[in-house]
Amino acid sequence: MCLAAAYKNKQSPENLICKYVSNIGFQGGKIVLTDVLGEEISLEGKLSAVDLVKNVVVIECA
């Protein structure tokens, strides 16, 4: 199973939004991140980068 870490604007420890992201969805103009335990985080922004080899997602937020 591949799980990712999601970051706000750039990959750095202080910008970590969610660890162990198992699903990324879109609902009502927002990005919805779901972790392996089923917890959901919804935020406004756009996907900036997705690196599936390094398991990193970067979301550009205003």
C-alpha positions as CSV (number, residue, x, y, z in Angstrom):
1,M,0.0,0.0,0.0
2,C,1.3,3.4,-0.9
3,L,0.6,6.2,1.5
4,A,1.6,9.9,1.0
5,A,2.3,12.9,3.1
6,A,0.5,16.1,2.1
7,Y,2.1,19.5,2.5
8,K,0.9,23.1,2.2
9,N,2.8,25.1,-0.5
10,K,6.1,23.3,-0.2
11,Q,7.6,20.1,1.3
12,S,8.9,21.0,4.7
13,P,8.1,19.7,8.2
14,E,6.3,22.8,9.3
15,N,4.0,22.7,6.3
16,L,2.8,19.1,6.9
17,I,-1.0,18.9,6.5
18,C,-1.6,15.2,6.8
19,K,0.5,12.0,7.0
20,Y,-0.5,8.6,5.6
21,V,-2.9,10.0,2.9
22,S,-4.6,7.1,1.3
23,N,-7.1,9.0,-0.9
24,I,-7.4,12.4,-2.6
25,G,-10.8,13.6,-3.7
26,F,-12.6,16.7,-4.8
27,Q,-15.9,17.9,-3.4
28,G,-17.6,21.3,-3.7
29,G,-14.5,23.0,-5.0
30,K,-12.3,21.7,-2.2
31,I,-9.6,19.1,-2.0
32,V,-10.4,16.3,0.4
33,L,-7.6,14.3,1.9
34,T,-8.4,11.0,3.6
35,D,-5.8,9.2,5.8
36,V,-5.4,5.5,6.4
37,L,-7.7,5.7,9.5
38,G,-10.5,7.4,7.5
39,E,-10.0,10.9,8.9
40,E,-10.8,13.6,6.3
41,I,-9.3,17.0,5.9
42,S,-10.9,19.4,3.5
43,L,-9.1,22.5,2.2
44,E,-9.2,25.0,-0.6
45,G,-6.3,25.1,-3.0
46,K,-5.0,23.2,-6.0
47,L,-2.6,20.3,-6.5
48,S,0.8,21.7,-7.2
49,A,2.9,18.5,-7.3
50,V,2.3,14.8,-6.8
51,D,5.4,12.6,-6.5
52,L,4.3,8.9,-6.3
53,V,7.9,7.6,-6.0
54,K,8.6,9.8,-2.9
55,N,5.0,9.6,-1.7
56,V,4.6,13.4,-1.5
57,V,1.7,15.7,-2.4
58,V,2.0,19.4,-2.4
59,I,-1.1,21.6,-2.3
60,E,-0.9,25.3,-3.2
61,C,-3.1,27.2,-0.8
62,A,-3.9,30.9,-0.8
